[in-house]
Amino acid sequence: MKTFEQKIAETVNEKLNDGTVEKLVEQYIEKGVSDALKEVFSWSGDGKMLIEKKLNETIVPVIERHDFNQYLTKLDSVLTEIVNNTILTDNKKMLENFKELMKEPETREIKLSDIFKRYCQHVAENVSTYDLEACCEDGEPYYEHVTASMEVEHEDKGWFKSSFDNCIVKFICEEDEELNCQIRLYKGTDEKNWNFRGYGDSIDINSLRNLSDFEVFLMTLKRGFVDIVMDKETDCDDDIEPEEKTEWSLG
């Protein structure tokens, strides 16, 4: 009569020889590969970025050669008709922003310092003067100056070895947090210039009326696949005089 240990040994040998172990190993290998691929093609994975880069290189030249003027004319006509037949003044801003977004970028690359200059202009035109002091020194009264700055934060890869570099560029106005914004950039480790990553993807037609000129400018750069030259990362701040004039007077 076989002992309990002998029965266990026979069962183990049977499973080792009938393909059960091989099947289990195969299942775990498939699961491991599947999990690895999910990570590679996730929103932050190298695979997704590499596919985007190759698609851009292949598809963008074809799109650039296509003449979209006929479509823009039709769209412009339709939106203009909408504006003219509504009492909503916000629609005028929507039309203006749409026209700007449809324009082709004037250049294929732009310096980060030039983007910061546009942000400084944005601050000067739109900063809230509600809490600013009015000044007057031998001339017309004006509001006290505000500060605009730019910070570049490179993402730490840690132990993970990636073929892409990522960074966040923050545009900050200390006196008006409503004007603060940030963009995400990425580039291949062997490449010189940076590209936008995901900016403005969630904007729909109804959101156009709420976009600032600076936001439209950034979206136009992103839509046109304009390269970003990282020419300046530190000591990026400027003293800005608000364009809005104070009504304060000595009288």
C-alpha positions as CSV (number, residue, x, y, z in Angstrom):
1,M,0.0,0.0,0.0
2,K,1.3,3.4,-1.0
3,T,2.2,5.9,1.7
4,F,0.8,9.4,1.8
5,E,4.3,10.8,0.8
6,Q,4.4,8.4,-2.2
7,K,1.0,9.6,-3.4
8,I,2.1,13.3,-3.1
9,A,5.3,12.5,-5.1
10,E,3.4,10.7,-7.8
11,T,0.9,13.6,-8.1
12,V,3.8,16.1,-8.4
13,N,5.5,14.0,-11.0
14,E,2.3,13.7,-12.9
15,K,1.7,17.5,-13.0
16,L,5.4,18.0,-14.0
17,N,5.0,15.7,-17.0
18,D,1.5,16.5,-18.2
19,G,2.2,20.1,-19.2
20,T,0.5,21.8,-16.3
21,V,3.6,23.6,-15.1
22,E,4.4,24.7,-18.7
23,K,0.9,26.1,-19.0
24,L,1.1,28.0,-15.7
25,V,4.5,29.4,-16.7
26,E,3.1,30.5,-20.0
27,Q,0.1,32.2,-18.3
28,Y,2.4,34.2,-16.0
29,I,4.7,35.1,-18.8
30,E,1.8,36.4,-20.8
31,K,0.5,38.4,-17.8
32,G,4.0,39.9,-17.2
33,V,4.4,40.9,-20.8
34,S,0.9,42.4,-20.8
35,D,1.6,44.4,-17.6
36,A,4.9,45.6,-19.0
37,L,3.2,46.7,-22.3
38,K,0.5,48.6,-20.4
39,E,3.3,50.5,-18.6
40,V,5.2,51.2,-21.8
41,F,2.1,52.6,-23.6
42,S,0.6,54.5,-20.6
43,W,0.3,58.3,-20.8
44,S,3.8,58.7,-19.4
45,G,5.4,55.7,-21.1
46,D,8.2,55.8,-23.6
47,G,6.3,53.7,-26.1
48,K,3.5,56.2,-26.4
49,M,5.8,59.1,-26.8
50,L,7.9,57.3,-29.4
51,I,4.8,56.4,-31.4
52,E,3.6,60.0,-31.2
53,K,7.0,61.2,-32.4
54,K,7.0,58.7,-35.4
55,L,3.4,59.6,-36.3
56,N,4.3,63.3,-36.2
57,E,7.3,62.7,-38.5
58,T,5.1,60.8,-40.9
59,I,1.7,62.4,-40.9
60,V,2.5,66.1,-40.2
61,P,4.4,66.7,-43.5
62,V,1.4,65.3,-45.4
63,I,-1.0,67.6,-43.5
64,E,1.3,70.6,-44.0
65,R,1.2,70.1,-47.8
66,H,-2.6,70.1,-47.8
67,D,-4.4,73.4,-48.5
68,F,-7.0,74.0,-45.8
69,N,-7.9,77.5,-46.9
70,Q,-11.2,76.5,-48.4
71,Y,-12.3,74.9,-45.1
72,L,-11.2,77.9,-43.1
73,T,-13.2,80.2,-45.3
74,K,-16.3,78.1,-44.8
75,L,-15.8,77.9,-41.1
76,D,-15.1,81.6,-40.8
77,S,-18.3,82.3,-42.7
78,V,-20.4,80.0,-40.5
79,L,-19.0,81.4,-37.2
80,T,-19.4,85.0,-38.4
81,E,-23.0,84.3,-39.2
82,I,-23.5,82.9,-35.7
83,V,-22.0,86.0,-34.1
84,N,-24.1,88.3,-36.2
85,N,-27.3,86.6,-35.3
86,T,-26.9,86.4,-31.6
87,I,-26.9,88.9,-28.8
88,L,-24.2,87.1,-26.9
89,T,-21.2,89.3,-27.0
90,D,-19.0,86.5,-25.7
91,N,-19.4,84.8,-29.1
92,K,-17.3,87.6,-30.7
93,K,-14.4,86.5,-28.5
94,M,-15.0,82.9,-29.5
95,L,-14.7,83.8,-33.2
96,E,-11.5,85.8,-32.6
97,N,-9.9,83.0,-30.7
98,F,-11.0,80.5,-33.4
99,K,-9.4,82.6,-36.1
100,E,-6.1,82.8,-34.2
101,L,-6.0,79.1,-33.5
102,M,-6.5,78.4,-37.2
103,K,-3.5,80.5,-38.2
104,E,-0.2,78.7,-39.0
105,P,2.6,79.5,-36.6
106,E,5.0,82.1,-38.0
107,T,8.0,80.0,-37.2
108,R,8.9,76.3,-36.8
109,E,10.7,76.9,-33.5
110,I,10.6,79.5,-30.8
111,K,12.8,80.4,-27.8
112,L,11.4,79.8,-24.3
113,S,12.5,83.3,-23.5
114,D,10.3,84.7,-26.2
115,I,7.3,82.8,-24.8
116,F,8.1,84.4,-21.4
117,K,8.0,87.8,-23.1
118,R,4.5,87.1,-24.4
119,Y,3.5,86.1,-20.9
120,C,4.9,89.4,-19.5
121,Q,2.8,91.2,-22.1
122,H,-0.2,89.1,-21.0
123,V,0.4,90.1,-17.4
124,A,0.7,93.8,-18.3
125,E,-2.6,93.7,-20.2
126,N,-4.7,91.6,-17.8
127,V,-3.3,91.9,-14.2
128,S,-5.9,92.8,-11.7
129,T,-5.3,96.3,-10.2
130,Y,-7.8,95.9,-7.4
131,D,-5.2,95.5,-4.7
132,L,-2.5,97.6,-6.3
133,E,-1.5,101.0,-5.0
134,A,-1.7,104.1,-7.2
135,C,1.5,106.1,-7.6
136,C,2.3,109.5,-8.9
137,E,5.8,110.8,-9.3
138,D,6.1,114.0,-11.3
139,G,3.7,112.9,-14.0
140,E,0.6,110.8,-14.7
141,P,-0.6,108.5,-12.0
142,Y,0.1,104.8,-12.5
143,Y,-0.3,101.5,-10.6
144,E,2.6,100.0,-8.8
145,H,4.5,97.4,-10.8
146,V,4.0,93.7,-10.5
147,T,6.4,90.7,-10.9
148,A,6.2,88.1,-13.7
149,S,8.5,85.1,-13.4
150,M,9.1,81.8,-15.1
151,E,10.3,78.5,-13.5
152,V,11.6,75.4,-15.2
153,E,11.3,72.1,-13.2
154,H,12.9,69.0,-14.8
155,E,11.3,65.8,-13.7
156,D,13.5,63.4,-11.8
157,K,13.7,60.0,-13.5
158,G,15.0,58.3,-10.4
159,W,15.9,54.7,-11.1
160,F,13.8,54.6,-14.2
161,K,15.8,54.9,-17.4
162,S,13.8,56.7,-20.1
163,S,14.7,57.8,-23.6
164,F,12.7,61.0,-23.0
165,D,13.2,64.0,-20.8
166,N,10.2,65.9,-19.3
167,C,9.8,69.2,-17.7
168,I,7.2,71.7,-16.4
169,V,7.4,75.4,-17.2
170,K,5.5,77.6,-14.8
171,F,4.5,81.2,-15.5
172,I,3.8,83.1,-12.3
173,C,2.4,86.5,-11.4
174,E,2.8,87.0,-7.6
175,E,0.1,89.7,-7.5
176,D,-2.6,87.9,-9.5
177,E,-2.8,84.1,-9.3
178,E,-5.5,84.0,-11.9
179,L,-2.8,84.7,-14.5
180,N,-0.6,81.7,-13.4
181,C,-0.3,78.8,-15.8
182,Q,2.0,76.0,-16.8
183,I,3.0,73.9,-19.7
184,R,4.5,70.5,-20.0
185,L,7.3,69.8,-22.4
186,Y,9.2,66.7,-23.5
187,K,12.1,65.7,-25.8
188,G,14.2,62.7,-26.7
189,T,17.3,62.5,-24.7
190,D,19.3,62.8,-27.9
191,E,17.3,65.7,-29.3
192,K,18.0,69.4,-28.9
193,N,14.6,71.0,-28.8
194,W,11.5,70.4,-26.8
195,N,7.8,69.9,-27.7
196,F,4.5,70.5,-26.1
197,R,2.8,67.6,-24.3
198,G,-0.9,67.6,-24.0
199,Y,-1.6,71.4,-23.6
200,G,-5.1,72.4,-24.4
201,D,-6.3,68.9,-25.4
202,S,-9.6,69.3,-23.4
203,I,-10.6,72.6,-25.0
204,D,-13.9,72.5,-26.9
205,I,-15.8,75.1,-29.0
206,N,-17.7,76.4,-26.0
207,S,-14.4,77.1,-24.1
208,L,-13.0,79.3,-26.8
209,R,-14.8,82.4,-25.5
210,N,-12.9,82.0,-22.2
211,L,-9.4,81.7,-23.5
212,S,-6.9,84.5,-23.0
213,D,-4.7,85.7,-25.9
214,F,-1.7,84.0,-24.2
215,E,-3.5,80.7,-23.9
216,V,-4.5,80.8,-27.6
217,F,-0.8,81.6,-28.4
218,L,0.3,78.5,-26.5
219,M,-2.3,76.3,-28.2
220,T,-1.3,77.6,-31.6
221,L,2.3,76.6,-30.9
222,K,1.3,73.2,-29.7
223,R,-1.1,72.6,-32.7
224,G,1.6,73.7,-35.1
225,F,4.2,71.3,-33.5
226,V,6.5,74.2,-33.0
227,D,9.9,73.3,-31.4
228,I,10.8,75.0,-28.1
229,V,14.4,76.1,-27.7
230,M,15.3,76.0,-24.0
231,D,17.6,79.1,-24.1
232,K,16.9,80.2,-20.5
233,E,15.9,78.4,-17.4
234,T,17.1,80.6,-14.5
235,D,16.8,84.2,-13.4
236,C,13.6,84.6,-15.4
237,D,11.6,87.4,-13.8
238,D,10.6,90.9,-15.0
239,D,9.1,94.1,-13.5
240,I,5.8,94.8,-15.2
241,E,3.9,98.0,-15.3
242,P,0.1,97.4,-15.7
243,E,-1.4,98.9,-18.8
244,E,-4.6,99.8,-17.0
245,K,-4.5,103.5,-15.9
246,T,-5.5,104.6,-12.5
247,E,-8.3,107.1,-12.0
248,W,-6.7,108.4,-8.9
249,S,-5.7,112.1,-8.9
250,L,-4.5,114.8,-6.6
251,G,-7.7,116.6,-7.0
